[in-house]
Every structure is written in C-alpha cells, then in structure tokens.
C-alpha cells in the first residue's frame, strides 16, 4: 500500500499541482514565522521554512495519533517560494501601492523565483529550485488594473504566472511549475524515492 500524502499548505495552487501529478493529498496548513534570519541566504531561507512547515504538521499529526496504536504510513510535503531581484526578497504585497512598487521593479527585467521543498517520510529530503523570469515592460495603469483584479494579493512578488500575470512574462529559464509554487520534476523525484508515484507500486521483476 502506498503511503498517504499530506501537503503542509493551504495553497490551492500547490494542491492543484499535486493533483496534476495524479496523486491524492490531504491538506493541513502550517503556521510558521516567515521572517528571514539575519544573514540567511535565499536558498537556506526557503529550505528552513519548508522544513519548519513539514515538521509543524508532523507534530500535529503525531498528537492526533497518540491514542491509536496503528499509525498509517504517510509522507509530509511542504514548500516555500520567494521572488528575488537585486538580492532583495519580494514577499506578498500588503496593499495597492506595495504591489505597484513590486511590479514596476520587475518591469522589463529578469528576476529569480526560488522554491524550497521538504519531504518527511522514512527519510528527511529537501531540495531547492531556481527559475529565472523575464518581465516585459509594464505600464503603471496595467499594474493598477492587475491589483484591482484581486489576483496578486496573496502571491510572492505580487503576481501569478498561472493567471493574468502570465501576460507580463516574456520568457522563463527553468521550471514553470516552480514559478507557480511547486517544482513538479524535483517533487516527483523526492516522492518516488519514498515509493510514491502516480503509477502505483513498482512491479518486481520475475525471477528467471
């Protein structure tokens, strides 16, 4: 029997990406402090937060399991994504002015999207993935109209490539799904190492 997959996230985008792989998942949000540590690199930051989210959900599940002697085998998957330009991290915009500032800073330039993925199962696995994204030049009225659409309010960097934000993206270098919020190739590799694939249990070769 394949293990149960628990996604330590409330993000509908990550949930949709997991479903795109043909895998079922149970979602539990994880509330962790996302403040960067002093001197922390972007890669270390996303990895630390991803692992913290996975660990927080693991502890919740352990407490829920306490009365039971039989615990279902499960994998806990978590991720954290940031947008970076000029070595500055762009988080989620707090208001229209903040969103406009982010979009204008990204306008006509390359930036980086970095995701840390953590998986807790029989082993502790983690990986970081970076994608470079080039925006076309964006007019101020477009940035204002985009904010008014409601799409960018909960997205790092103030845009979503899977929605109307795609109209700003001229080119990407790397994983598209990473920009959405979960790099599927790397995530699939982590899950496969724990025996979870959309193809079901691996068939054993018959002995000669």
Beta strands, then each sheet from edge to edge (+ up, - down):
strand 1: 4-7
strand 2: 26-27
strand 3: 74-85
strand 4: 88-90
strand 5: 110-120
strand 6: 124-135
strand 7: 169-173
sheet 1: 2+ 1+ 3+ 4-
sheet 2: 2+ 1+ 3+ 5- 6+ 7-
end
